[in-house]
Amino acid sequence: MTKGLTERQAQVLEFINSFLHQQGYPPTVREVAARFGFRSPRAAHDHMKALQRKGYLRSAPGLPRALNVIGPPKGIPVLGRIAAGQPMLAVEEADEFLDLDPAFFGGGRFFALSVRGDSMVGDHIQEGDLVILRSQPEAPAGEVVAVLLEDEVTLKHFHPQPDGVELRSSNPEVKTIRVPAGQPLRLLGVMVGLVRRV
């Protein structure tokens, strides 16, 4: 499957690309809807908009066939949001890409998550910031990590203990999360950078 796309979005992209090569111009929304048997052109429009948002298509406003396939986006995918407080479900599908060269952060695979909450304010990580993480399953003690607990993700300082793991905030008002040995815990990545939108 094309990176960051649902199965249907990948199929729509493949059809648009094929149509463009065969006809010399892209299909209209109605032609996409007809190809996939959508009851309403709205469904086709939503898929095409998602492809534009994810950086695979570009269109010129007001022109019905001004659509270009620009290929997979480069940069760091924003996969969802992360709680810097109580854990919060992370969306594992990129809605956007940060226009940053991953090589700037060294080797590895990178992703970004949007922060919600204030438990990491002592590290100058605020609500609305985007944290950039290197995907890896292990981390040294003390690192700021994204951790999956059951189906939820949180951002904390990682402190292994003899009887489990402590996930510590940098806000003295927020309690440490203690995860006993044997309880499911998956380390998703280690923080390597931060982007603050102004």
C-alpha positions as CSV (number, residue, x, y, z in Angstrom):
1,M,0.0,0.0,0.0
2,T,1.2,3.5,-0.7
3,K,2.7,5.1,2.4
4,G,0.2,7.0,4.5
5,L,-2.9,6.1,2.4
6,T,-5.9,3.9,3.1
7,E,-6.5,1.0,0.6
8,R,-9.3,3.0,-1.1
9,Q,-7.2,6.2,-1.3
10,A,-4.4,4.2,-2.9
11,Q,-6.8,2.8,-5.5
12,V,-8.2,6.2,-6.3
13,L,-4.7,7.6,-6.7
14,E,-3.8,4.7,-9.0
15,F,-6.9,5.3,-11.1
16,I,-6.2,9.0,-11.4
17,N,-2.6,8.3,-12.4
18,S,-3.6,5.7,-15.0
19,F,-6.4,7.9,-16.4
20,L,-4.0,10.8,-16.7
21,H,-1.4,8.8,-18.7
22,Q,-4.0,7.3,-21.0
23,Q,-6.1,10.4,-21.7
24,G,-3.6,13.1,-21.2
25,Y,-5.8,14.8,-18.6
26,P,-7.1,13.8,-15.2
27,P,-10.6,12.5,-14.4
28,T,-13.3,14.6,-13.0
29,V,-14.8,13.9,-9.6
30,R,-17.8,12.3,-11.3
31,E,-15.6,10.0,-13.4
32,V,-13.8,8.9,-10.2
33,A,-17.2,8.3,-8.5
34,A,-18.4,6.3,-11.5
35,R,-15.3,4.2,-11.6
36,F,-15.6,3.1,-8.0
37,G,-19.4,2.9,-7.9
38,F,-19.8,5.6,-5.3
39,R,-23.4,6.6,-4.9
40,S,-22.5,10.3,-4.6
41,P,-19.6,12.3,-6.1
42,R,-19.1,13.6,-2.6
43,A,-17.3,10.3,-1.6
44,A,-15.0,10.7,-4.6
45,H,-14.4,14.3,-3.7
46,D,-13.5,13.4,-0.1
47,H,-10.9,10.8,-1.2
48,M,-9.4,13.3,-3.7
49,K,-9.2,16.0,-1.0
50,A,-7.5,13.5,1.3
51,L,-5.0,12.8,-1.4
52,Q,-4.3,16.5,-1.8
53,R,-4.0,17.0,2.0
54,K,-1.5,14.1,2.2
55,G,0.6,15.6,-0.6
56,Y,-0.1,13.1,-3.4
57,L,-2.3,15.4,-5.6
58,R,-2.2,19.1,-6.4
59,S,-5.1,20.9,-8.1
60,A,-5.8,24.4,-9.4
61,P,-8.9,25.9,-7.8
62,G,-11.8,26.6,-10.2
63,L,-10.5,24.3,-13.0
64,P,-12.3,20.9,-13.4
65,R,-9.4,19.0,-14.8
66,A,-6.4,20.8,-13.3
67,L,-5.1,17.9,-11.2
68,N,-1.5,16.7,-11.0
69,V,-0.2,13.6,-9.3
70,I,2.9,14.7,-7.5
71,G,3.9,11.5,-5.9
72,P,4.5,10.6,-2.3
73,P,5.3,13.5,-0.1
74,K,8.8,14.0,1.4
75,G,9.3,15.0,5.0
76,I,8.2,13.8,8.4
77,P,4.7,12.3,8.7
78,V,2.4,13.7,11.4
79,L,0.6,10.6,12.7
80,G,-1.8,12.2,15.2
81,R,-1.7,13.5,18.7
82,I,-0.1,12.5,21.9
83,A,-1.0,13.3,25.5
84,A,1.5,15.1,27.7
85,G,-0.8,14.3,30.6
86,Q,-3.2,11.5,30.5
87,P,-2.7,9.0,27.7
88,M,-4.7,9.7,24.5
89,L,-5.4,7.5,21.4
90,A,-2.9,8.3,18.6
91,V,-4.2,8.2,15.0
92,E,-1.8,6.0,13.0
93,E,-2.4,7.7,9.7
94,A,-0.6,10.7,8.4
95,D,-2.8,13.7,7.7
96,E,0.1,15.9,6.9
97,F,3.9,16.0,6.5
98,L,6.3,18.4,8.0
99,D,8.5,20.0,5.4
100,L,11.7,18.9,7.2
101,D,14.5,16.6,5.9
102,P,14.6,13.6,8.1
103,A,18.3,13.3,7.5
104,F,18.7,16.4,9.7
105,F,18.0,14.2,12.7
106,G,20.4,11.5,11.7
107,G,19.6,7.9,10.6
108,G,16.4,6.1,11.2
109,R,12.6,6.5,10.6
110,F,10.9,9.5,12.0
111,F,7.4,10.7,12.8
112,A,5.7,13.6,14.5
113,L,2.9,13.8,17.0
114,S,0.9,16.8,18.2
115,V,1.0,17.4,21.9
116,R,-2.0,17.8,24.1
117,G,-1.7,18.6,27.8
118,D,0.9,20.3,30.0
119,S,2.7,17.5,31.8
120,M,6.0,18.2,29.9
121,V,6.1,22.0,30.4
122,G,9.3,21.6,32.4
123,D,11.0,20.5,29.2
124,H,9.4,23.5,27.3
125,I,7.0,21.1,25.5
126,Q,3.6,22.9,25.3
127,E,0.1,22.2,24.1
128,G,0.0,22.3,20.3
129,D,3.7,21.6,19.8
130,L,4.7,18.9,17.4
131,V,7.3,16.5,18.8
132,I,9.5,14.7,16.3
133,L,10.5,11.1,17.3
134,R,12.9,8.5,16.0
135,S,11.0,5.2,15.8
136,Q,12.7,2.7,18.0
137,P,11.7,0.1,20.5
138,E,14.2,0.9,23.3
139,A,15.6,4.0,25.0
140,P,18.2,5.0,27.6
141,A,16.9,6.0,31.0
142,G,15.8,9.6,31.2
143,E,15.0,10.1,27.5
144,V,11.7,11.7,26.5
145,V,9.7,8.9,24.7
146,A,6.4,8.2,23.2
147,V,5.0,5.1,24.8
148,L,1.9,3.0,23.9
149,L,0.0,1.8,26.9
150,E,-2.8,-0.6,25.8
151,D,-4.4,1.5,23.0
152,E,-3.2,4.9,24.1
153,V,0.0,7.0,23.7
154,T,1.7,9.3,26.1
155,L,4.9,11.4,26.1
156,K,7.1,11.1,29.3
157,H,10.6,10.6,30.6
158,F,11.5,6.9,30.5
159,H,12.9,5.4,33.7
160,P,13.3,1.6,33.8
161,Q,13.0,0.1,37.3
162,P,13.7,-3.4,38.7
163,D,10.0,-4.1,39.0
164,G,8.8,-2.3,35.9
165,V,8.9,1.2,34.3
166,E,8.2,4.7,35.6
167,L,7.0,7.3,33.1
168,R,7.7,10.7,34.6
169,S,6.4,14.1,33.7
170,S,8.3,17.4,34.0
171,N,5.4,19.1,35.7
172,P,5.4,18.6,39.5
173,E,1.6,18.6,39.5
174,V,1.3,15.5,37.3
175,K,1.8,12.1,38.9
176,T,4.3,9.5,37.7
177,I,2.8,6.6,35.7
178,R,4.1,3.3,37.1
179,V,3.9,0.3,34.7
180,P,4.6,-3.0,36.5
181,A,6.8,-5.6,34.9
182,G,4.7,-7.8,32.6
183,Q,2.1,-5.2,31.9
184,P,1.9,-4.4,28.1
185,L,4.1,-1.3,27.2
186,R,5.4,-0.5,23.8
187,L,8.0,2.2,23.3
188,L,7.3,3.9,19.9
189,G,10.1,6.4,19.7
190,V,12.5,8.8,21.3
191,M,12.1,12.5,21.0
192,V,14.7,14.2,18.7
193,G,13.1,17.5,18.0
194,L,10.2,19.9,18.5
195,V,8.3,22.2,16.2
196,R,6.2,25.1,17.6
197,R,3.7,26.7,15.3
198,V,3.2,30.4,15.7
